[in-house]
């Protein structure tokens, strides 16, 4: 029962999927981060289904790309994009870490958030449209959704927090951080191994890019904000998704050109 409640808490917080919403309490929040990658499985399954459906009906590339680009937003309700936008505003301010933290809590959307969101979706749509929807590619990206959420959860259990309030602090303080981090590391290892097994060299590049973005995430959180926050977690997840998608599309283009 606790396992089911833990999964439902993760989906209630990090997805827009209409599921029963249990009462949040210490027991079912202890391993919520471990269930976070399951939302990536849903994104991956829908990506695979939409890609195969478009291939079956020979749908236009733009229609296929638009669907692939929108699926993660529909599944998550845009919660991570909200953090991405707030963090872009804060980083563009070039202010001290304390001021950046204030900007993150400001509900208003600044000019740089709008600019970065428009740029993000332009790049994401272009990459999804250029992507060839082979089973290998769809499997690799599906596992990338899992990997990025495993890394995001790992950060919550391992990185220092910027403040003692907010959702990141709530989940981190309720978590069995040692056990949760071990489970998340195993999930990341399995997702990365799956990408390599399915995609070969492409999977290696995608996984390496994902870990590189994670490394950059740690540096940015420490130097620019004085620690992790929920908004930064969203910023990381969106960047990891875009960069791994870019790596996948680039590998396809290079294979088509030189192999």
C-alpha positions, 0 to 999 in steps of 0.5 A, a space after each residue: 500500500 505504501 508503495 502505491 501511495 509513494 508512486 501516486 504522490 510522485 505522479 500527483 506532484 510531477 505529472 498532470 495525469 489524473 490519478 487518485 491523490 493520497 494525503 502527503 505524509 512522511 511514510 509515502 514521501 520517504 521514497 517519492 524521488 525513487 518513483 519520479 523516473 516512472 513518469 519518464 516511462 510514461 513520457 517514453 511510452 507515449 513518445 514511442 506510441 506517437 512515433 509509431 503511429 505517425 510512421 504507420 500513417 506516413 504523417 507529415 514531419 511537422 505533425 509528428 514533431 509537434 506531437 513529440 514536442 508536446 507530449 512531455 508538456 502534456 504529461 507533466 503539465 509544464 511544472 518543469 518549464 515553470 522552474 526553467 523560466 524562473 531560473 532563466 530570469 534569475 541567471 540573466 539578472 547577474 545578481 548575487 545568489 541571495 537576489 537570484 533566490 528572490 527572483 525564483 520566488 517572484 510569480 511574474 514572468 520576466 523578459 528573459 524567461 519568455 525569450 528562453 522559453 520561445 528559444 527552447 520550444 523552437 529548438 525542441 520542435 526543430 529537433 523533434 521534426 528532424 528526428 527519424 522515428 526509428 524504434 531505436 531512436 524512440 527507445 533511446 529517447 524514452 530511456 532518456 526521459 527516465 535517466 533525466 528524472 533519475 538524475 533530478 531525484 538524485 540531486 534532491 537526495 545528494 546536493 546541498 539545498 539553498 534554503 529550508 523551504 519549498 518543495 525540494 526541501 520538503 521532499 529532501 527532508 522527508 526522504 530516507 536520503 541514503 537509501 533513496 540515493 542508492 535506488 536512484 543511482 541504480 535506476 540511472 545506471 539501468 537507464 543509461 545501460 538500456 540506452 547503450 544496449 539499444 542505441 550503441 554509440 548513440 546511446 553512449 553519447 546521449 548518456 554522456 551528454 545527460 551526465 555532463 548537463 548534470 555536472 553543469 547543474 551542480 556547478 550552477 546550483 552551488 555557484 549561482 544560487 548557493 544550493 539546490 531548489 525546485 526551480 533549478 531542478 526544473 531547469 536541469 530537467 528541461 536542459 537535459 531533455 533538450 541536450 539529449 534529444 539534440 545528441 540523438 538527432 545529431 547522431 542520426 544526421 551524422 550516420 546518414 551522412 557518413 555511414 
